Amino acid sequence: MNQSTLLSVNHLKLDFKSDRGNVSGIKDISFELRQGETLGIVGESGSGKSVTALAIMGLLPQTARVSGEILFNHDDRIIDLLKVPLRQMRHYRGDAISMIFQEPMTSLNPLFTCGYQVIEAILQHQTVTLEQAKAQAIQLFQEVRLPNPAQMIDRY
């Protein structure tokens, strides 16, 4: 893994324990993602795309048995995400690693404002004040070209 590599997945295998024995989720997948690249993982339904992403994020159920390596280059340190304790993994999620789930329209709760939901995530993953988190949320809204970002904060 060189310095420009952000993520290296090596010989990832995944099985789920079930009442009928082990069910294979991923047989052997390897890939690298370098800084500045976009990586698309394509395949048929049930081929393991989502399970691969969930493994990287450390969001698999306890019935999952994972082997291989998921190496993440964070602040010039190489971390095997499969060996990271849950508490440390929570530190990386949302700050250094994130995932957009298959149904992004169900990810936001319509009972809370857009701003509240983004600010809440910022406050959970960074040491900032509420005012700083709000300014950062407005900046993020600007970056994705939402109209009127300062007003969008208070919209549902």
N, C-alpha and C positions, 0 to 999 in steps of 0.2 A: 504494500500500500504506500503510494507516494504522497507528498504533501498536498497535491492538488485533488486527491481523492477524498471526498467527503464521507462516502459510505461504500463499504465493500461487504457484500453478502457472499459467503463461501460455503458451498456444499450444504445449504440449508435443507434439513429434513424435518418433517413434522408429522406426528401421528396423534390421533385423538383416541383416548380410551373410551370404550363403550361397552354396553352389556353384551354385545356380540364380538368382543375382542377389539383389537386396534384397527382403526380406519386411517389410511394414509391421506394426509392433507397436502403434503409436498414431498416429492421423492428425492430431488436433488436439484437445487437451483443456485446459481452463482451469477453475480453481476456487480458492476461498479458504477458509481455515480461520482463524477468529477465536478469541481467547482465551475459554475457557469453553464453546466449542461442541464438538459431536460431529459428525463428518462420515462419512457412509456412502457408499461408492462401489459401485454395484450394476451388474450387467450379465451378459450371457450368458457362458458358458464361452468363453474365448479372446478376450474383448472388450478386454483390456488392463488389468484391475484390478490384478493382481499386478505386471505390468511397470511400471505407473505407480508403485506403492509402491517397487519395487526401484530405479527411477530416482531417486526422492526420497532413498533411502538411499545411493545411489551404489554399488549392488551388481550392476550389470549386467555381462555379459561384455564383453570387448574388441571383440567383433563388433558391438556395438550402436552406432548413430550417433544421437545425441540432439541436438535443437535446441529452442529456446524458452527459458523461464526457470523456475527453481525458486527463488523468493525465500523466505528463511528469516529471521525476525526473532529474533535471538539477542542478548540483553543490549543491546537497543535499537540493534543494528547490523543492517542488511539485507545478507544474504549470498546470492549466487547460487550455489546448491549445485552447479550444473553446471560452475562455474569453480573450485571449491575443489580444491586438491591432495589426493591420497589421505591423506597424513599428517594434514592438518588435518581431513579428513572423519572419520577414525577418532576424533578428539577429540570430535566432535559425536555420533557414533553411541554409543548406550547411555547417554549422559549427557544430551544435549539432545533427541535424536531416537531413537526406537526403533520396532521393528516386531514384531508377533506374527505369525509365519508361519502359513500355512494349516493346517499339521499341528502344533499346539503340543504335542501329546503326544509327538512325536518330538524336541522341542527339548531336553528334559532327558535326560541320560545316566544310566541306572539304576545304573551302576557307581560313581557319586559321590553323596555326600549332597546333599540340596536346598540346605543351607546352603553347602557348598563351592562349588556352581555359582553361587549368587547372590553370595557373597563375592568369588569370582574376578572376576566382572563389575564389581563395585564397585571393586575394587583396580585393574583395568585402566583405569578411566575417572575415578578421583578420587585425589587425594593424601591418603590416610588410612592409619592404622595398621590392622593386622589386627583389633585389638580394636574399633576404630571401625567397620570394615566389618561385623564380626559384629553389633554393636549396631544398625547400620543395616539389616542383613538381617532381624533380629528385628522391627524396627519396620515394615519392608515387609510381613512376614508378618502382623503385626497389622492393618495397613491393609487387606489383602485378606481379613481375617477367617479366616485359617487357625487351626485349633484348636491350642492349646498351642504358640505360635510358638517359645519357647525350646527345646522338645524337638524341634520340626519341623526345626530346623537340622541335627540329627544323623540324620535319617531319610532313607531312600532312596526 
